[in-house]
């Protein structure tokens, strides 16, 4: 009696395992299910006269990596960010002689240590693609977060706690502007290395903004 019951249980388990295997195989049969297994689907615009295509996230990444030639948004971002970082270094250079807070001195050192190599990396990126540091045309582009000449003049003459507060205020705004620029190029650019640099800016400067806000 016990043997027959055990046999029925064994047969039932075998059937369930078989159904599970068949079900798993069925999940791989349709293109939509395949795309779901590798992440959300991405709509790729078709050529003129052709329908759009649905790509998996993996296929979209592979397609982009095949041709990540920089577009105008990539080049413009790198050029502007070099200038943006350069102004940040001008501000940090004032800290040793004018700041009172040790915390302000430390955050300024952190900013300078991060942005100096980033400037060199961006210059190297431009050189690798044969792009000059500045556009041949004079571009009147207002970069978000940049301090005005009046604000910089005020910072140069401030001292002690007044300097600390003004430095933190200006640098926080400066970082927020850099994050805006980095976020924009992630949506408009095409080059993978530029996207990686933008990600680095977002991560590092978001962390520094949190630190500076706690000092104010």
Beta strands, then each sheet from edge to edge (+ up, - down):
strand 1: 42-44
strand 2: 53-55
sheet 1: 1+ 2-
end
